[in-house]
Amino acid sequence: PSKNPEEKLYSGIKNIIFMIGDGMGPNQVTTARKQLNAALSMESMPISGTVCTDNILSQLTDSAAAGTALSTGIKTTNGTVAKDSDGNNVQTMLEYFAARNKLTGLVTTSYLLDATPATFGAHTLNRTNYTNIAKGFFDNNISVLLGGGTDEFSATIRDFETGENITLTNYAKQLGYKYVTDLSQLQGVKNGKVLGLFAHHYMNYENVRPATEPSIADMTEKAISLLSENEDGFFLMVESGNIDHAGHANQLSFSVADTIVKCLKYDLFSFFSKHSQHFVQQPVQLISIFFLQTHAAAHFFWHQNGILFQLFAEFCDRHI
């Protein structure tokens, strides 16, 4: 066994699922609970708390700075993705676990190159530099990339074979990604790397989502199924980004609907019990974290697990 305390800390973890409800603060949770007349599934978890995710200048914080705090444990400036305030790259949780032979994935209902998923898989000083963010995803060899954003993936990058400019989508295909654009195509993917883009920009709110568009549950189940083929486990970040968009637009019904589908209709523990045959080793060690990211602070719920508490504390200790 390793003599490195950090290696001992993480060595017992097989699968990590980091769930974020962007913009899902106590008000959204309370409203959803009242509408359902029932507690959300995450509220049954025995441990909860709050961490500070504001930017280093203590200004109104954006998703890039808040997401960087969650993914790296480092506070930074607004618009900055997984870099410190001096512009240096900071290792993310996704990169940490990828270096330990775990497969990785990003799922979001926002556009895939948006700030929150970017902070887990890329490094850039400008959250709108979509080519750099996509290149970061590809350089990190992220196996599962699912969300909206065909418009953002229409940006170009230099073809490594011809030297000509090609779209990010075509670049991904050259790297071996299966490219899918609707629920039926996603369900047909059985193995390998996948890039799924299901909307021009943001995906639809849950209560107006067309049947051809996968839900956050559909995307997460497919991601888990594909990533679980790796005997060393996986790291998966799942973001419900539309809760935040609905909040900005003052659309309460949309915000509540996306909160409910994030926290009640999709129960990871039930999923693992139902689909345990998909996993290579038994028993599967699942760690599930729900973060309610409201930019200045992130509220968390997790299943009782000593390793889990130390895992996040290790990252948070850098700035809390």
LINTATA-V936228 format. One line per field, one symbol per residue. phi: phi as a letter, one per 20 degrees, with the letter a starting at -180 (. if undefined). burial: + if it has 24 or more other ideal C-beta (glycine too) atoms within 12 Angstrom, else -. A space follows every 50 residues. Layout:
phi=???
burial=???
This chain:
phi=.fefgfffgefeeedccddcdfneegfffffffffelbffgffeffdbac cecfffelegeeffffffffecndebegnedlcffenefcfeggfffffd mefcbccbeeffeffffgfecbbaecfeefffffffgffelffcccreof fffefdbfffeeneecffffffffenffdccbfffffefdamecddcdaf cffffgecfffeefeffgfffffffffffefenbccdcdeefffffffel dfffffffffffddfddfffffffdfffdfdcefedcccdddedmebcec cbfgagffffgffgffffbd
burial=---------+--+++++++++++++--++-++-------++++-+-++-- +++++-----++++++++++++++++++++++++----++++++++++-+ -++++++++++++++++++++++++-+-++++++++++-+++++++++++ -++-+-+--------+++++++--+-+++++++--+--+---+++++++- ++++++--+---++++++++++++++++++-++++++++++++++++--- ---+++++++++++++++--++-----++----+++++++++++++-+++ +++----++-++-+++--+-
